[in-house]
Amino acid sequence: MNIHPTALVHPKAEIEEDVVIGPYCVIGEHVKIGRGSRLISHVYIEGHTEIGQRCQIFPYVSIGTPPQHLQYRDEPTRVILGDDNIVREYVTINRATSFGGGITRLGHHNFLMAYVHIAHDCELGNHVVMANAATLAGHITIGNYAVIGGLVGVHQYVRIGDYAMIGGCSALGRDVPPFMRAAGGYRAKLFGLNSIALRRHGFSNERIAILRQAYDLLFRQGYRLNEATKLARSQYSDSTDVLMLLTFIESSRRGLCHASSRDLDDEEL
């Protein structure tokens, strides 16, 4: 391994041979870092934290520090990062609470831009992009391929589904279903399908058209949501995308963002 002489690495930390640890990094006793990962400089990692393979961690990142929760009593909770994550300057990732599941977890191939904050007990999937200064409160779940715009604030316990996009400077207090776009300064609303991203990820025109029809049925035809979900299950029983969407909706505890009567142009997100 390549450890700069100014770095402080606890002798019990588990560091793979080809890890690069740059100047002035501090690595705690219970930290594990996987093969090919690189800490540029001034990175602080403590607690029971696992960093996967080939991660890039930029200056002034803090990972594994205690949760910002008044009931936390220094329990040995964890942070787990998967492989191929990029963590840019000044990102903070707190470890979990014992009463919230015990693990703050990120999957693979995520891109966290500068000043992102991920609080205790959050769980991110794979290929998530969080733009500068996006902020997650505790116990938040984000699905695969979601995009969170800059300066977004997400309330605790909110869920964001796969392929969803949250426009910049939004305040998110309720769940955003898969495949949707949401935006709004005080309380975000749904603004139709995230269709451009779906095409980029290989969704056919037919799949997108079915999802758009299901969205209109669920949110724009005047049905109560429980009635609309029953109708959608009946009409789109052959669509795995729609069934995934309905399962997310039916399992929501915080409720869903309200739907706008119109779609947003891409420039408005």
Buried (B, 14 or more C-beta within 10 A) or exposed (E): EEBBEEBEBBEEBBBBEBBBBBBBBBBBEBBBBBBBBBBBBBBBBBBBBBBBBBBBBBBBBBBBBBBEBEEBEEBEBBBBBBBBBBBBBBBBBBBBBBEBBBBBBBBBBBBBBBBBBBBBBBBBBBBBBBBBBBBBBBBBBBBBBBBBBBBBBBBBBBBBBBBBBBBBBBBBBBBBBBBBBBBBEEBBBBBBBBBEBBEEEEBEEEBBEBBBBBBEBBBBEEBEBEEBBEBBBEBBEEBEBBBBBBBBBEEBEEEBBEBBEEBBEEEEB
